[in-house]
């Protein structure tokens, strides 16, 4: 019976060459040939001509890899009430995603996701 188990063990055991090959390939090499999973940050311009245009801006901000530069001049010239609604919605979304929002001149708003903050000059805030 003992001989039977020894014989079975030898048959099931891998040859030494295969064992060395397996031990040498027990790792996964991540080299320059593979594409990195890091995503790049995109700075994307938007033009807000009507209130519904805010939806696309909100969607890309929620994805988290886009900084939005929003031209609000067309909506500002057209309907100030709709502009205030859109900016309010944009501000609430930025707060929800821990992002930031600021005016950039009179005709632009900048909105960034959680990983960025907008520098505010203290002399401009006073």
Buried (B, 14 or more C-beta within 10 A) or exposed (E): EEEEEEEEEEEEEEEEEEEEEEEEEEEEEEEEEEEEEEEEEEEBEBEBBEBEBBEEBBEBBEEEEBBBBBBBBBBBEEBEEBBEBBBEBBBEBBEEBEBBBBEEEEEBBBBBBEEEEBEEEEEEEE
